[in-house]
């Protein structure tokens, strides 16, 4: 790994650029960070392409200035609305005389699983075996080195929207860069946030963003299903604007100060207008607006989990991250009661920016910093890597 690694995380309201190194103990050290807001996107459509381009360039420049380091290689996180997931089975006969499975066999197996028509307008960025079947016996671990005549696998293939990729590429060309890899954030974040032993039996990650909420099913080291709900933190803010006649900055402040499930009885909330004057609102009105929207979101998440076969009675672990709703005090406990299952908010500790709303950025960084680990079974597509196995994922396939 080079001394410093750079990534871009493109969220629904801001762009984050991180330049990081490690301390030799597998810990991420932030050398520079740049965070820039932009107009975002809705339902997979950018509100203003130039706004995104400028935010990418400005965030990168800010990170370089702080790190005192010129970025020469960079990888990009792809948000859920700009990716597609296709899971497909592949089977091969092991050709070695001794029938010992090799990395080449695993690569051929991945190729065999690509026997379908790729989504139009999308480009393949990663392929990850979910689990293997060797001579009819399912295995969670990578079968390299074992004896088998027949090998099969259910493989998770992730594609990036070609238009999104071109827009990011054009922005990077403004500063003389080209992205090395495009990484699906739902995959990297699931691997980063959910402990390995819980992923082995399948686990759900709920990522609440500004414009959307992603419900992701992770098994072993692969993303196996995903649903994107067009509701996030911005919708809470809009509800307060509409219901109380507030400007967006004031409504955003009211949302951030809100604490779920407190008994305020007949209390009155005083809302200060930055332009002068105050507005008095019964707290139960604010409570009704926020908690009704949260109930709706909880209902939509529960429906998405049922569609994915991740019903609570199956004992699936559920984690929540992101900045849209996750950072609101008491939101996790409120969602637990509404959904009838335990939910954990987890963000691996970082010496800086250690908050769930930065989990996606750090997950992309962690993924890239381990992209060439030797003990893996997956494959990335990227600059200088296309059409060949690069052994990139950590070994998420253990007995």
C-alpha positions in Angstrom: 0.0 0.0 0.0 1.2 3.5 -0.8 2.0 6.0 2.0 -1.3 7.8 1.6 -4.6 6.6 0.2 -7.3 9.0 -1.2 -11.0 8.4 -1.6 -14.1 10.3 -2.5 -17.5 9.6 -0.9 -20.4 11.1 -2.8 -23.4 11.4 -0.5 -26.9 12.8 -1.2 -26.0 16.2 0.2 -22.2 16.4 0.5 -18.9 15.2 -1.0 -16.2 13.9 1.4 -12.6 13.5 0.4 -10.3 11.7 2.8 -6.5 11.3 2.5 -5.4 8.6 5.0 -2.4 6.5 6.0 -2.0 3.8 8.6 0.1 3.4 11.7 1.4 -0.1 10.8 -1.3 -1.6 13.1 -4.1 -1.6 10.6 -5.5 1.6 12.0 -6.7 4.5 9.7 -5.0 7.8 10.3 -6.6 10.9 8.7 -4.0 13.1 7.1 -6.5 15.4 5.4 -10.2 15.8 5.0 -12.3 18.0 2.7 -16.1 18.2 3.0 -18.2 20.2 0.6 -22.0 20.4 0.3 -23.7 20.4 -3.1 -27.2 20.3 -4.4 -27.4 16.5 -4.2 -29.6 14.1 -6.1 -33.1 12.6 -5.9 -34.2 9.2 -7.2 -30.9 8.7 -8.9 -31.0 12.1 -10.7 -28.5 14.8 -9.9 -30.1 18.2 -9.2 -27.1 20.1 -10.6 -24.2 18.3 -12.4 -21.9 21.3 -12.2 -22.6 21.6 -8.4 -21.3 18.0 -8.0 -18.2 18.6 -10.2 -17.3 21.7 -8.2 -17.8 20.0 -4.8 -15.5 17.1 -5.9 -12.7 19.5 -6.9 -13.1 21.7 -3.8 -13.3 18.7 -1.4 -10.2 17.2 -3.0 -8.3 20.5 -2.8 -9.2 21.0 0.8 -8.0 17.5 1.7 -4.7 18.0 -0.2 -4.1 21.3 1.5 -4.5 19.9 5.0 -2.5 16.7 4.2 0.2 18.7 2.4 0.1 15.9 -0.1 -0.7 15.9 -3.8 -3.1 13.1 -4.7 -2.1 10.9 -7.6 -4.4 8.0 -7.2 -8.0 8.1 -5.9 -10.9 5.7 -5.6 -14.6 6.6 -5.5 -17.5 5.4 -3.5 -20.7 4.8 -5.4 -24.0 5.5 -3.6 -26.9 3.0 -3.9 -29.1 5.1 -6.4 -26.2 4.9 -8.9 -25.5 1.2 -8.8 -27.3 -2.1 -9.6 -26.9 -5.5 -8.0 -27.2 -8.8 -9.9 -26.7 -12.1 -8.1 -26.2 -15.1 -10.4 -25.0 -18.7 -10.0 -22.0 -20.1 -11.8 -20.6 -23.6 -12.1 -17.4 -25.1 -13.5 -15.5 -28.4 -13.6 -12.1 -28.2 -12.0 -9.5 -29.0 -14.7 -6.4 -29.7 -12.7 -5.3 -33.3 -12.8 -5.1 -33.5 -9.0 -8.5 -31.6 -8.8 -7.0 -29.0 -6.4 -8.9 -25.8 -6.6 -6.8 -22.7 -7.5 -7.3 -19.0 -7.6 -7.6 -19.4 -11.4 -10.5 -21.8 -10.9 -12.3 -19.2 -8.6 -11.8 -16.6 -11.3 -13.2 -18.9 -14.0 -16.2 -19.6 -11.7 -16.8 -15.8 -11.4 -16.7 -15.6 -15.2 -19.2 -18.4 -15.5 -21.6 -16.6 -13.2 -21.6 -13.6 -15.6 -23.7 -15.6 -18.1 -26.5 -13.1 -18.2 -27.3 -9.8 -20.0 -25.7 -6.9 -18.1 -27.8 -3.9 -17.1 -27.9 -1.5 -20.0 -25.9 1.7 -19.3 -24.1 0.2 -16.3 -20.5 -1.1 -15.9 -19.3 -3.9 -13.7 -17.2 -2.8 -10.7 -17.0 -5.9 -8.5 -17.9 -9.6 -8.3 -18.0 -11.4 -4.9 -18.9 -15.0 -4.3 -21.4 -15.3 -1.5 -20.6 -18.9 -0.7 -19.3 -22.0 -2.6 -20.6 -25.4 -3.4 -17.8 -28.0 -3.8 -18.9 -31.4 -5.1 -22.5 -30.7 -3.8 -21.3 -29.6 -0.4 -21.9 -25.9 0.6 -18.9 -24.1 2.0 -18.6 -20.6 3.5 -14.8 -20.6 3.2 -12.7 -20.1 0.1 -12.1 -23.5 -1.5 -8.6 -22.8 -2.8 -6.3 -25.8 -2.1 -9.1 -28.3 -1.5 -10.0 -31.2 -3.7 -13.2 -30.9 -5.8 -14.3 -32.0 -9.3 -17.2 -29.6 -9.5 -17.3 -26.1 -8.1 -20.3 -23.7 -7.9 -21.1 -20.4 -6.3 -23.8 -17.7 -6.0 -22.0 -14.5 -7.0 -22.9 -10.9 -6.2 -22.1 -8.6 -9.2 -22.3 -4.8 -8.7 -22.5 -2.3 -11.5 -22.1 1.5 -11.6 -24.3 3.8 -13.6 -22.2 4.8 -16.6 -23.5 8.4 -16.6 -22.6 8.8 -13.0 -19.1 7.4 -13.6 -18.5 9.8 -16.5 -19.6 12.8 -14.5 -17.2 11.9 -11.7 -14.4 11.1 -14.2 -14.9 14.5 -15.9 -14.7 16.3 -12.6 -11.4 14.5 -11.7 -10.0 15.2 -15.1 -10.2 18.9 -14.2 -7.4 18.2 -11.8 -5.6 15.6 -13.9 -6.8 12.5 -12.1 -8.6 9.3 -13.1 -10.3 7.0 -10.5 -8.5 3.7 -9.9 -11.6 2.0 -8.6 -15.3 2.6 -8.1 -16.6 0.9 -4.9 -20.3 0.3 -4.0 -20.8 2.0 -0.7 -23.6 -0.4 0.4 -21.0 -3.2 0.2 -18.0 -1.4 1.8 -20.2 0.0 4.6 -21.7 -3.3 5.4 -18.3 -4.9 5.7 -17.0 -2.0 7.8 -19.9 -1.7 10.2 -21.2 -5.2 10.7 -19.0 -7.7 12.6 -17.8 -10.6 10.6 -19.5 -13.4 12.7 -22.9 -11.7 12.2 -22.4 -11.3 8.5 -21.8 -15.1 8.2 -25.5 -15.7 9.0 -26.8 -12.7 7.2 -27.2 -9.2 8.6 -29.0 -6.0 7.7 -27.5 -2.5 7.4 -29.9 0.5 7.4 -28.1 3.7 6.1 -30.2 6.8 6.6 -29.0 9.6 4.4 -30.2 13.1 3.6 -32.3 12.1 0.5 -32.8 8.3 0.8 -32.5 5.3 3.2 -30.7 2.2 2.0 -31.7 -1.2 3.4 -28.9 -3.7 2.6 -28.6 -7.4 3.2 -25.0 -8.6 3.7 -24.0 -12.3 3.8 -20.4 -13.3 4.4 -18.4 -10.8 2.3 -21.1 -10.0 -0.2 -24.1 -7.7 -0.8 -26.9 -10.0 -1.6 -29.9 -7.7 -1.7 -30.7 -4.0 -1.4 -33.7 -1.7 -1.3 -33.5 2.1 -1.6 -36.3 4.1 0.1 -36.9 7.7 -1.1 -37.0 9.1 2.4 -34.3 10.6 4.5 -33.3 13.4 6.8 -34.3 16.1 4.3 -37.8 14.9 4.4 -38.0 15.5 8.1 -36.7 19.0 7.5 -39.3 19.6 4.8 -42.1 18.4 7.0 -41.1 21.0 9.6 -40.9 23.7 7.0 -44.3 22.9 5.7 -46.0 22.2 9.0 -44.6 25.2 10.9 -43.9 27.7 8.2 -40.1 27.7 8.9 -37.2 28.3 6.6 -35.0 25.3 5.9 -32.0 26.4 8.2 -34.4 27.0 11.1 -36.2 23.7 10.5 -32.9 21.9 10.3 -31.9 23.3 13.7 -35.3 22.2 15.2 -34.8 18.7 13.9 -31.3 18.4 15.2 -32.3 19.6 18.7 -35.2 17.2 18.9 -35.1 14.3 21.4 -37.4 11.3 20.8 -39.9 10.0 23.4 -39.5 12.7 26.0 -42.7 13.7 27.9 -42.8 17.5 27.4 -46.5 17.6 28.6 -47.8 21.1 27.6 -44.4 22.7 27.1 -43.8 25.4 24.5 -40.8 25.5 22.2 -39.3 28.8 21.4 -37.8 29.0 17.9 -35.5 31.9 17.1 -35.4 33.3 13.6 -31.9 34.3 12.5 -33.4 37.4 10.9 -34.9 38.5 14.2 -37.9 37.6 16.3 -39.1 34.4 17.9 -41.9 31.9 17.3 -43.6 29.9 20.0 -44.8 26.4 19.1 -46.3 23.7 21.2 -43.8 20.9 21.5 -46.3 18.2 20.9 -46.8 19.7 17.4 -43.1 19.2 16.7 -43.2 15.8 18.2 -46.1 14.8 16.0 -44.4 15.9 12.8 -41.1 14.2 13.5 -42.4 11.0 15.0 -45.1 10.4 12.4 -42.4 10.7 9.7 -40.2 8.3 11.7 -43.1 5.8 12.0 -43.6 5.9 8.2 -39.9 5.3 7.6 -39.8 2.4 10.1 -42.8 0.8 8.3 -41.1 1.2 4.9 -37.9 -0.4 6.3 -39.8 -3.3 7.8 -41.5 -3.9 4.5 -38.1 -3.8 2.7 -36.7 -6.3 5.1 -39.6 -8.7 4.6 -39.2 -8.4 0.8 -35.5 -9.5 1.2 -36.4 -12.4 3.5 -34.8 -10.8 6.5 -37.8 -11.1 8.9 -37.1 -10.4 12.6 -38.2 -13.9 13.6 -35.2 -15.3 11.7 -32.8 -13.6 14.2 -31.2 -11.4 11.6 -28.9 -8.7 13.2 -29.8 -5.1 12.3 -27.4 -2.2 12.3 -28.1 1.5 11.6 -25.7 4.2 10.4 -25.6 7.4 8.4 -26.4 11.0 9.3 -30.0 11.5 8.2 -31.9 10.1 11.2 -29.3 8.1 13.0 -27.8 11.2 14.6 -31.1 12.4 16.1 -31.1 11.6 19.8 -33.3 8.6 20.7 -34.0 7.7 17.1 -32.5 4.2 17.3 -34.6 3.3 20.4 -37.8 4.8 18.8 -37.2 2.7 15.6 -36.6 -0.4 17.7 -40.0 0.0 19.3 -41.8 0.7 16.0 -40.1 -2.2 14.2 -40.2 -4.7 17.1 -36.5 -5.7 16.9 -33.1 -4.7 18.3 -31.1 -2.2 16.3 -27.5 -1.3 16.9 -25.7 1.9 15.9 -22.1 1.1 15.3 -19.2 3.1 14.0 -15.7 1.6 14.4 -13.7 4.1 16.4 -11.7 6.6 14.5 -9.3 9.2 16.0 -11.0 11.9 14.0 -14.5 12.3 12.4 -15.7 9.3 14.5 -19.4 9.6 13.8 -22.0 7.4 11.9 -22.4 10.1 9.3 -18.8 9.5 8.2 -19.1 5.7 8.2 -19.6 5.5 4.4 -16.4 7.5 3.7 -14.3 5.5 6.2 -15.8 2.3 4.8 -14.6 3.1 1.3 -11.2 4.0 2.7 -11.0 0.7 4.6 -12.0 -1.2 1.6 -9.4 0.4 -0.6 -6.6 0.0 1.9 -7.2 -3.7 1.9 -8.0 -4.1 -1.8 -4.9 -6.1 -2.5 -5.0 -8.4 0.5 -4.0 -11.9 -0.5 -6.6 -13.9 1.4 -9.8 -13.2 -0.6 -12.2 -14.6 -3.1 -13.6 -11.6 -4.9 -12.7 -9.5 -7.9 -12.6 -5.8 -8.6 -12.8 -4.1 -11.9 -10.7 -0.9 -12.2 -7.9 0.9 -13.9 -5.1 -1.5 -14.6 -7.2 -4.4 -13.2 -9.8 -5.1 -15.7 -10.5 -8.7 -16.8 -8.1 -10.2 -14.3 -8.3 -11.4 -10.8 -6.7 -9.1 -8.3 -7.7 -10.9 -5.1 -9.1 -7.9 -3.4 -11.6 -8.6 -0.6 -10.5 -9.6 2.8 -11.2 -13.2 3.6 -14.8 -12.8 4.6 -15.3 -16.6 4.0 -14.3 -18.4 7.2 -15.6 -21.6 8.7 
